[in-house]
């Protein structure tokens, strides 16, 4: 049985690469030309059921598809099929909470050919007509992040958060309001780039309007001019 090092050397000598294509915010019309070409040239396309469905217009019947499930099984599958032209689809920006770090750790970043795309927060800020360079990027999607602490960092204009069903926009806004935070604008972008896209903008005082179920979303906590003051 080959060691990881021997396997990697063999892969690199044969110049095999595993392509990783960022899908962007979701709608195929925002997929880059480079991404489309990489997907079309693949023998195997790997992605979630939704991603593969979104890409059905450019994936041919001749191409094999692999539906993402357990990540350990994916790694085994990639090693078994390394001689083939493989393209893995990831949501949004390949460099922002994507599958790339896991692939790099369990394979090697040396065999990854990454084709990036814009992220959902970039798309949202373009819709808002604003820049995001002064915002802190983070995620509470299945992970811990002290947004209460970091919303008060004086060097940023606010936070951009990926959320989940537990730490959702309503619960986050409710907690911040209960701690006395005022003059904060809550922005929620749902199903961004799709036909059912929805962007909600309100003051933190109106957080109860967010007491509902959310689709996949990006949350922006934007400080007002008199942030923190009653």
Backbone as CSV, one residue per row, in Angstrom:
resi,resn,N_x,N_y,N_z,CA_x,CA_y,CA_z,C_x,C_y,C_z
1,UNK,0.842,-1.200,0.000,0.000,0.000,0.000,0.876,1.250,0.000
2,UNK,0.590,2.187,-0.909,1.389,3.399,-1.010,1.139,4.337,0.152
3,UNK,2.226,4.978,0.563,2.072,6.014,1.574,1.501,7.253,0.899
4,UNK,1.032,8.220,1.708,0.502,9.459,1.163,1.556,10.178,0.323
5,UNK,2.808,10.167,0.779,3.879,10.844,0.053,4.111,10.188,-1.301
6,UNK,4.159,8.852,-1.334,4.371,8.131,-2.593,3.214,8.384,-3.557
7,UNK,2.004,8.384,-3.021,0.820,8.625,-3.836,0.862,10.018,-4.443
8,UNK,1.248,11.015,-3.627,1.290,12.396,-4.084,2.364,12.577,-5.147
9,UNK,3.530,11.980,-4.941,4.612,12.071,-5.929,4.155,11.514,-7.268
10,UNK,3.468,10.381,-7.226,2.964,9.762,-8.448,1.955,10.656,-9.157
11,UNK,1.078,11.276,-8.373,0.069,12.169,-8.937,0.728,13.366,-9.610
12,UNK,1.700,13.978,-8.926,2.354,15.164,-9.457,3.183,14.848,-10.688
13,UNK,3.813,13.683,-10.697,4.612,13.274,-11.851,3.733,13.101,-13.081
14,UNK,2.522,12.640,-12.855,1.582,12.447,-13.957,0.751,13.707,-14.232
15,UNK,1.070,14.759,-13.488,0.421,16.061,-13.650,-1.098,16.002,-13.523
16,UNK,-1.581,15.101,-12.684,-3.017,15.036,-12.419,-3.386,16.091,-11.384
17,UNK,-4.441,16.769,-11.639,-4.931,17.771,-10.707,-6.413,17.524,-10.439
18,UNK,-6.819,17.829,-9.228,-8.242,17.806,-8.899,-8.726,19.247,-8.921
19,UNK,-9.679,19.530,-9.791,-10.190,20.892,-9.915,-11.225,21.177,-8.834
20,UNK,-11.174,22.381,-8.285,-12.175,22.833,-7.322,-12.739,24.140,-7.859
21,UNK,-14.029,24.127,-8.183,-14.660,25.291,-8.800,-15.651,25.935,-7.837
22,UNK,-15.485,27.220,-7.593,-16.431,27.963,-6.770,-17.681,28.275,-7.574
23,UNK,-18.834,27.950,-7.032,-20.097,28.173,-7.734,-20.570,29.621,-7.624
24,UNK,-19.997,30.358,-6.668,-20.468,31.726,-6.463,-21.715,31.729,-5.601
25,UNK,-22.525,32.784,-5.672,-23.710,32.865,-4.814,-24.753,31.785,-5.090
26,UNK,-24.684,31.145,-6.261,-25.615,30.047,-6.529,-26.139,29.984,-7.935
27,UNK,-26.686,31.093,-8.404,-27.257,31.123,-9.751,-26.146,30.937,-10.777
28,UNK,-26.381,30.047,-11.737,-25.349,29.691,-12.704,-24.884,30.880,-13.537
29,UNK,-25.711,31.905,-13.660,-25.300,33.048,-14.473,-24.143,33.830,-13.853
30,UNK,-23.858,33.561,-12.577,-22.724,34.200,-11.927,-21.481,33.310,-11.920
31,UNK,-21.574,32.143,-12.524,-20.429,31.242,-12.622,-19.467,31.771,-13.679
32,UNK,-18.171,31.773,-13.382,-17.182,32.319,-14.312,-17.029,31.437,-15.546
33,UNK,-16.528,32.045,-16.619,-16.263,31.295,-17.844,-15.245,30.188,-17.582
34,UNK,-14.225,30.490,-16.793,-13.217,29.482,-16.446,-13.847,28.317,-15.693
35,UNK,-14.788,28.651,-14.811,-15.479,27.603,-14.057,-16.315,26.722,-14.957
36,UNK,-17.038,27.332,-15.882,-17.883,26.580,-16.808,-17.033,25.639,-17.658
37,UNK,-15.918,26.134,-18.185,-15.048,25.316,-19.020,-14.455,24.152,-18.231
38,UNK,-14.078,24.410,-16.991,-13.501,23.358,-16.157,-14.518,22.258,-15.888
39,UNK,-15.760,22.646,-15.639,-16.822,21.670,-15.386,-17.107,20.851,-16.648
40,UNK,-17.189,21.522,-17.792,-17.500,20.839,-19.044,-16.416,19.841,-19.448
41,UNK,-15.170,20.133,-19.101,-14.049,19.273,-19.478,-13.865,18.083,-18.545
42,UNK,-14.554,18.086,-17.408,-14.370,17.027,-16.411,-14.996,15.703,-16.845
43,UNK,-14.351,14.631,-16.414,-14.934,13.301,-16.591,-15.886,13.004,-15.437
44,UNK,-15.530,13.535,-14.267,-16.337,13.344,-13.070,-16.615,14.711,-12.441
45,UNK,-17.879,14.974,-12.128,-18.257,16.221,-11.450,-18.795,15.855,-10.067
46,UNK,-18.209,16.453,-9.047,-18.577,16.182,-7.657,-19.303,17.389,-7.083
47,UNK,-20.436,17.150,-6.423,-21.147,18.257,-5.809,-22.364,17.774,-5.044
48,UNK,-23.033,18.713,-4.370,-24.258,18.379,-3.652,-25.391,18.205,-4.655
49,UNK,-26.510,17.666,-4.203,-27.665,17.481,-5.076,-28.119,18.820,-5.647
50,UNK,-28.184,19.845,-4.813,-28.631,21.160,-5.285,-27.652,21.737,-6.294
51,UNK,-26.349,21.635,-6.008,-25.347,22.185,-6.923,-25.412,21.507,-8.283
52,UNK,-25.505,20.181,-8.272,-25.568,19.436,-9.530,-26.840,19.767,-10.299
53,UNK,-27.920,20.000,-9.566,-29.173,20.385,-10.210,-29.040,21.757,-10.857
54,UNK,-28.391,22.691,-10.167,-28.194,24.036,-10.706,-27.336,24.006,-11.968
55,UNK,-26.468,22.999,-12.059,-25.523,22.919,-13.181,-25.978,21.966,-14.285
56,UNK,-27.209,21.498,-14.227,-27.666,20.469,-15.163,-27.587,20.912,-16.624
57,UNK,-27.622,22.209,-16.866,-27.567,22.689,-18.242,-26.173,22.600,-18.847
58,UNK,-25.144,22.422,-18.016,-23.784,22.335,-18.567,-23.119,20.987,-18.287
59,UNK,-23.776,20.128,-17.510,-23.244,18.780,-17.274,-23.900,17.841,-18.279
60,UNK,-23.090,17.117,-19.048,-23.623,16.223,-20.070,-23.885,14.829,-19.509
61,UNK,-24.640,14.057,-20.255,-24.956,12.683,-19.848,-23.718,11.789,-19.862
62,UNK,-22.700,12.194,-20.601,-21.471,11.408,-20.686,-20.607,11.547,-19.431
63,UNK,-20.861,12.584,-18.665,-20.065,12.823,-17.464,-20.622,12.044,-16.270
64,UNK,-19.708,11.544,-15.469,-20.107,10.858,-14.239,-20.297,11.900,-13.150
65,UNK,-21.310,11.727,-12.319,-21.512,12.646,-11.199,-21.387,11.880,-9.883
66,UNK,-20.821,12.564,-8.909,-20.672,11.990,-7.564,-21.330,12.955,-6.594
67,UNK,-22.345,12.471,-5.887,-23.069,13.316,-4.946,-22.356,13.323,-3.592
68,UNK,-22.060,14.502,-3.125,-21.342,14.645,-1.852,-22.115,14.035,-0.692
69,UNK,-21.389,13.270,0.110,-21.972,12.682,1.305,-20.953,12.793,2.419
70,UNK,-20.508,11.664,2.927,-19.484,11.666,3.963,-18.136,12.045,3.353
71,UNK,-17.450,12.964,4.017,-16.209,13.480,3.454,-15.106,12.427,3.390
72,UNK,-15.075,11.525,4.363,-14.061,10.468,4.340,-14.237,9.585,3.105
73,UNK,-15.487,9.336,2.736,-15.768,8.534,1.546,-15.368,9.292,0.284
74,UNK,-15.528,10.601,0.305,-15.118,11.415,-0.836,-13.621,11.299,-1.070
75,UNK,-12.838,11.399,-0.007,-11.382,11.308,-0.135,-10.978,9.966,-0.741
76,UNK,-11.587,8.902,-0.272,-11.288,7.569,-0.802,-11.645,7.499,-2.287
77,UNK,-12.774,8.069,-2.642,-13.230,8.063,-4.037,-12.268,8.850,-4.921
78,UNK,-11.809,9.990,-4.448,-10.880,10.809,-5.227,-9.568,10.079,-5.468
79,UNK,-9.069,9.399,-4.466,-7.813,8.651,-4.609,-7.975,7.509,-5.611
80,UNK,-9.127,6.866,-5.576,-9.375,5.742,-6.477,-9.502,6.188,-7.934
81,UNK,-9.913,7.442,-8.125,-10.176,7.936,-9.480,-9.243,9.068,-9.896
82,UNK,-8.080,9.135,-9.260,-7.173,10.251,-9.477,-6.685,10.350,-10.916
83,UNK,-6.721,9.259,-11.672,-6.266,9.291,-13.055,-7.265,10.006,-13.962
84,UNK,-8.470,10.238,-13.464,-9.506,10.879,-14.267,-9.522,12.392,-14.024
85,UNK,-10.154,13.093,-14.919,-10.307,14.541,-14.794,-11.503,14.804,-13.879
86,UNK,-11.210,15.259,-12.660,-12.248,15.444,-11.644,-12.437,16.922,-11.323
87,UNK,-13.680,17.360,-11.243,-13.994,18.720,-10.812,-14.962,18.661,-9.641
88,UNK,-14.585,19.312,-8.547,-15.424,19.387,-7.351,-16.057,20.773,-7.280
89,UNK,-17.363,20.810,-7.084,-18.081,22.081,-6.967,-18.209,22.457,-5.494
90,UNK,-17.867,23.688,-5.168,-18.067,24.186,-3.805,-18.895,25.463,-3.874
91,UNK,-19.649,25.730,-2.845,-20.499,26.922,-2.816,-19.666,28.180,-2.621
92,UNK,-20.104,29.258,-3.242,-19.510,30.564,-2.991,-18.051,30.692,-3.361
93,UNK,-17.311,31.328,-2.494,-15.901,31.624,-2.665,-15.084,30.433,-2.176
94,UNK,-14.183,29.932,-3.004,-13.360,28.780,-2.621,-12.470,29.074,-1.414
95,UNK,-12.237,30.350,-1.120,-11.363,30.707,-0.003,-12.092,31.159,1.245
96,UNK,-13.407,30.939,1.279,-14.177,31.421,2.436,-15.062,30.305,2.971
97,UNK,-14.599,29.630,4.022,-15.314,28.528,4.665,-15.787,27.487,3.637
98,UNK,-14.880,27.078,2.777,-15.229,26.090,1.761,-14.610,24.735,2.097
99,UNK,-14.705,23.812,1.152,-14.184,22.459,1.316,-12.677,22.386,1.098
100,UNK,-12.087,23.456,0.582,-10.672,23.440,0.212,-9.731,23.065,1.354
101,UNK,-9.854,23.637,2.563,-8.933,23.241,3.643,-8.991,21.744,3.960
102,UNK,-10.179,21.168,3.908,-10.315,19.731,4.180,-9.615,18.918,3.101
103,UNK,-9.788,19.316,1.850,-9.123,18.614,0.751,-7.610,18.753,0.851
104,UNK,-7.135,19.943,1.190,-5.699,20.178,1.329,-5.099,19.323,2.439
105,UNK,-5.831,19.204,3.534,-5.354,18.444,4.684,-5.325,16.946,4.396
106,UNK,-6.336,16.446,3.713,-6.466,15.006,3.507,-5.899,14.514,2.174
107,UNK,-5.578,15.425,1.291,-4.887,15.084,0.047,-3.605,15.896,0.038
108,UNK,-3.622,17.002,-0.658,-2.527,17.972,-0.638,-2.943,19.169,-1.470
109,UNK,-2.563,20.345,-1.025,-2.910,21.532,-1.810,-2.166,21.549,-3.139
110,UNK,-1.080,20.758,-3.228,-0.301,20.718,-4.462,-1.049,20.082,-5.627
111,UNK,-2.068,19.291,-5.347,-2.790,18.648,-6.449,-4.127,19.334,-6.730
112,UNK,-4.380,20.440,-6.060,-5.639,21.142,-6.264,-5.477,22.289,-7.263
113,UNK,-6.321,22.311,-8.255,-6.396,23.435,-9.189,-7.671,24.187,-8.854
114,UNK,-7.520,25.343,-8.217,-8.672,26.071,-7.689,-9.120,27.168,-8.650
115,UNK,-10.416,27.130,-8.974,-11.019,28.152,-9.839,-11.994,28.938,-8.970
116,UNK,-11.623,30.122,-8.511,-12.441,30.867,-7.546,-13.649,31.542,-8.161
117,UNK,-14.523,32.011,-7.295,-15.674,32.791,-7.720,-16.024,33.756,-6.605
118,UNK,-16.975,34.638,-6.853,-17.360,35.595,-5.827,-18.147,34.883,-4.722
119,UNK,-18.162,35.490,-3.563,-18.879,34.924,-2.423,-20.268,35.545,-2.306
120,UNK,-21.083,34.936,-1.480,-22.433,35.454,-1.269,-22.412,36.837,-0.636
121,UNK,-21.427,37.107,0.225,-21.390,38.427,0.860,-20.942,39.497,-0.143
122,UNK,-20.071,39.134,-1.089,-19.691,40.089,-2.132,-20.910,40.450,-2.976
123,UNK,-21.682,39.419,-3.305,-22.900,39.642,-4.081,-23.867,40.545,-3.313
124,UNK,-24.060,40.250,-2.023,-24.988,41.038,-1.218,-24.569,42.500,-1.146
125,UNK,-23.283,42.751,-0.928,-22.829,44.134,-0.822,-22.948,44.864,-2.164
126,UNK,-22.822,44.130,-3.267,-23.029,44.775,-4.564,-24.482,45.198,-4.711
127,UNK,-25.405,44.400,-4.179,-26.820,44.750,-4.207,-27.103,45.967,-3.323
128,UNK,-26.348,46.079,-2.243,-26.520,47.197,-1.316,-25.819,48.458,-1.811
129,UNK,-24.939,48.290,-2.802,-24.187,49.422,-3.319,-23.137,49.914,-2.354
130,UNK,-22.592,48.998,-1.555,-21.611,49.375,-0.543,-20.360,48.504,-0.643
131,UNK,-19.286,48.977,-0.027,-18.051,48.201,0.065,-18.017,47.438,1.374
132,UNK,-17.284,46.341,1.384,-17.254,45.507,2.583,-15.875,45.406,3.231
133,UNK,-14.894,46.173,2.738,-13.531,45.976,3.228,-13.345,46.324,4.706
134,UNK,-14.244,47.109,5.284,-14.094,47.470,6.695,-14.938,46.608,7.626
135,UNK,-15.525,45.547,7.075,-16.321,44.634,7.887,-15.507,43.397,8.254
136,UNK,-15.791,42.840,9.417,-15.140,41.603,9.861,-15.941,40.408,9.334
137,UNK,-15.257,39.505,8.650,-15.901,38.308,8.108,-15.781,37.158,9.093
138,UNK,-16.877,36.451,9.318,-16.842,35.317,10.245,-18.023,34.390,9.967
139,UNK,-18.110,33.335,10.743,-19.200,32.373,10.570,-19.623,31.804,11.916
140,UNK,-20.934,31.651,12.075,-21.480,30.940,13.234,-22.243,29.710,12.733
141,UNK,-21.963,29.338,11.501,-22.604,28.171,10.899,-21.894,26.907,11.394
142,UNK,-22.462,26.289,12.415,-21.873,25.075,12.980,-20.577,25.306,13.723
143,UNK,-20.318,26.545,14.112,-19.081,26.846,14.839,-19.321,28.018,15.778
144,UNK,-18.384,28.219,16.682,-18.517,29.298,17.660,-17.752,30.535,17.200
145,UNK,-18.353,31.676,17.386,-17.698,32.957,17.137,-18.338,33.983,18.056
146,UNK,-17.521,34.707,18.807,-18.025,35.672,19.775,-18.384,36.989,19.079
147,UNK,-19.549,36.998,18.452,-19.968,38.203,17.722,-20.281,39.364,18.671
148,UNK,-20.653,39.062,19.909,-20.915,40.114,20.893,-19.638,40.906,21.161
149,UNK,-18.550,40.191,21.304,-17.257,40.838,21.546,-16.787,41.609,20.314
150,UNK,-16.856,40.975,19.163,-16.246,41.559,17.970,-17.083,42.655,17.319
151,UNK,-18.367,42.714,17.616,-19.156,43.823,17.072,-18.669,45.141,17.647
152,UNK,-18.007,45.075,18.803,-17.508,46.289,19.456,-16.073,46.647,19.074
153,UNK,-15.471,45.865,18.186,-14.123,46.210,17.728,-14.190,47.556,16.998
154,UNK,-13.450,48.527,17.482,-13.586,49.887,16.959,-13.072,50.030,15.521
155,UNK,-12.222,49.093,15.078,-11.634,49.243,13.749,-12.541,48.754,12.618
156,UNK,-13.659,48.120,12.954,-14.524,47.647,11.877,-15.869,48.369,11.842
157,UNK,-16.511,48.278,10.666,-17.811,48.918,10.460,-18.968,48.004,10.811
158,UNK,-18.631,46.757,11.147,-19.651,45.784,11.492,-19.176,44.378,11.199
159,UNK,-20.097,43.433,11.219,-19.775,42.028,11.007,-20.572,41.455,9.845
160,UNK,-19.954,40.502,9.162,-20.632,39.696,8.144,-20.583,38.259,8.637
161,UNK,-21.756,37.647,8.809,-21.808,36.309,9.397,-22.565,35.324,8.515
162,UNK,-22.009,34.129,8.381,-22.752,33.004,7.840,-23.464,32.371,9.029
163,UNK,-24.755,32.122,8.925,-25.524,31.635,10.072,-26.047,30.223,9.836
164,UNK,-26.685,29.669,10.847,-27.330,28.366,10.700,-28.712,28.412,11.356
165,UNK,-29.347,27.264,11.517,-30.702,27.233,12.069,-30.758,27.601,13.545
166,UNK,-29.673,27.348,14.263,-29.633,27.642,15.699,-29.208,29.094,15.925
167,UNK,-28.055,29.431,15.393,-27.582,30.817,15.484,-28.027,31.540,14.209
168,UNK,-29.291,31.897,14.197,-29.879,32.529,13.020,-29.982,34.044,13.221
169,UNK,-30.352,34.796,12.181,-30.421,36.257,12.315,-31.287,36.746,13.468
170,UNK,-32.406,36.076,13.705,-33.284,36.502,14.792,-32.614,36.336,16.151
171,UNK,-32.055,35.172,16.408,-31.428,34.907,17.708,-30.242,35.827,17.945
172,UNK,-29.486,36.103,16.898,-28.318,36.980,17.026,-28.753,38.417,17.327
173,UNK,-29.726,38.912,16.558,-30.210,40.281,16.783,-30.860,40.425,18.161
174,UNK,-31.604,39.399,18.557,-32.271,39.410,19.865,-31.248,39.488,20.994
175,UNK,-30.185,38.709,20.884,-29.159,38.713,21.928,-28.454,40.064,22.001
176,UNK,-28.104,40.615,20.864,-27.424,41.909,20.849,-28.308,43.004,21.439
177,UNK,-29.593,42.968,21.092,-30.516,43.974,21.620,-30.658,43.840,23.129
178,UNK,-30.725,42.599,23.604,-30.869,42.361,25.047,-29.665,42.855,25.835
179,UNK,-28.528,42.952,25.162,-27.306,43.432,25.809,-27.152,44.950,25.700
180,UNK,-28.185,45.599,25.179,-28.187,47.057,25.139,-27.580,47.687,23.906
181,UNK,-27.295,46.878,22.887,-26.698,47.433,21.671,-27.774,48.121,20.828
182,UNK,-27.500,49.368,20.441,-28.435,50.162,19.658,-27.718,50.770,18.451
183,UNK,-28.504,51.408,17.587,-27.968,52.010,16.367,-27.160,51.004,15.543
184,UNK,-27.782,49.857,15.365,-27.189,48.786,14.573,-28.206,48.385,13.495
185,UNK,-27.762,48.347,12.262,-28.634,47.957,11.157,-28.461,46.466,10.871
186,UNK,-29.581,45.763,10.801,-29.570,44.326,10.523,-29.937,44.115,9.059
187,UNK,-29.058,43.428,8.324,-29.297,43.136,6.915,-29.203,41.629,6.707
188,UNK,-30.249,41.044,6.136,-30.259,39.602,5.883,-30.503,39.362,4.396
189,UNK,-29.568,38.669,3.762,-29.729,38.316,2.358,-30.006,36.829,2.236
190,UNK,-31.179,36.470,1.717,-31.577,35.069,1.587,-31.669,34.656,0.122
191,UNK,-31.280,33.403,-0.146,-31.359,32.843,-1.504,-30.751,33.803,-2.527
192,UNK,-29.616,34.348,-2.192,-28.998,35.368,-3.030,-28.699,34.861,-4.436
193,UNK,-29.044,35.654,-5.405,-28.870,35.437,-6.853,-29.958,34.574,-7.471
194,UNK,-30.806,33.946,-6.654,-31.901,33.119,-7.176,-33.158,33.964,-7.401
195,UNK,-34.137,33.379,-8.073,-35.375,34.103,-8.366,-36.133,34.494,-7.097
196,UNK,-35.969,33.692,-6.039,-36.660,33.984,-4.776,-35.765,34.727,-3.781
197,UNK,-34.793,35.450,-4.314,-33.902,36.259,-3.481,-34.708,37.237,-2.624
198,UNK,-34.260,37.403,-1.374,-34.922,38.336,-0.462,-33.871,39.039,0.387
199,UNK,-33.915,40.362,0.418,-32.997,41.149,1.240,-33.814,41.973,2.222
200,UNK,-33.576,41.741,3.512,-34.299,42.428,4.584,-33.365,43.398,5.289
201,UNK,-33.800,44.642,5.450,-33.002,45.663,6.134,-33.871,46.311,7.207
202,UNK,-33.388,46.288,8.445,-34.157,46.922,9.524,-33.237,47.333,10.669
203,UNK,-33.742,48.187,11.540,-33.003,48.600,12.736,-33.110,47.498,13.784
204,UNK,-32.118,47.424,14.653,-32.102,46.355,15.649,-33.319,46.418,16.561
205,UNK,-33.888,47.608,16.754,-35.085,47.747,17.588,-36.265,46.942,17.029
206,UNK,-36.224,46.640,15.750,-37.312,45.893,15.099,-36.976,44.415,14.922
207,UNK,-36.082,43.907,15.764,-35.599,42.533,15.599,-36.710,41.490,15.634
208,UNK,-37.836,41.774,16.291,-38.923,40.792,16.373,-39.497,40.459,14.995
209,UNK,-39.312,41.341,14.032,-39.778,41.069,12.674,-38.979,39.927,12.031
210,UNK,-37.869,39.568,12.658,-37.030,38.490,12.141,-37.383,37.137,12.757
211,UNK,-38.425,37.108,13.555,-38.815,35.867,14.234,-39.571,34.955,13.257
212,UNK,-38.789,34.293,12.410,-39.342,33.416,11.381,-38.272,32.430,10.927
213,UNK,-38.628,31.564,10.031,-37.681,30.611,9.479,-36.904,31.276,8.352
214,UNK,-35.607,30.986,8.284,-34.755,31.580,7.259,-34.252,30.530,6.285
215,UNK,-34.182,30.928,5.015,-33.509,30.103,4.029,-32.025,30.408,4.110
216,UNK,-31.208,29.768,3.260,-29.770,30.010,3.328,-29.508,31.503,3.197
217,UNK,-28.674,32.020,4.089,-28.546,33.472,4.165,-27.178,33.957,4.607
218,UNK,-26.989,35.245,4.411,-25.832,35.973,4.928,-26.379,37.094,5.796
219,UNK,-25.804,37.250,6.982,-26.237,38.292,7.917,-25.179,39.377,8.015
220,UNK,-25.603,40.613,7.872,-24.709,41.757,8.041,-25.178,42.574,9.232
221,UNK,-24.266,42.853,10.145,-24.530,43.721,11.289,-23.753,45.005,11.047
222,UNK,-24.456,46.036,10.629,-23.813,47.283,10.221,-24.004,48.364,11.282
223,UNK,-22.894,48.897,11.759,-22.951,49.937,12.782,-23.480,51.249,12.202
224,UNK,-24.406,51.877,12.937,-24.898,53.181,12.554,-23.936,54.262,13.000
225,UNK,-24.226,55.480,12.627,-23.339,56.606,12.963,-23.174,56.766,14.468
226,UNK,-24.245,56.530,15.226,-24.185,56.663,16.682,-24.250,55.284,17.349
227,UNK,-23.553,54.323,16.764,-23.558,52.962,17.281,-23.259,52.915,18.774
228,UNK,-24.047,52.135,19.486,-23.816,51.918,20.902,-24.466,52.948,21.807
229,UNK,-25.078,53.968,21.188,-25.704,55.021,21.985,-27.211,54.920,21.880
230,UNK,-27.882,55.203,22.991,-29.355,55.199,23.001,-29.898,56.362,22.182
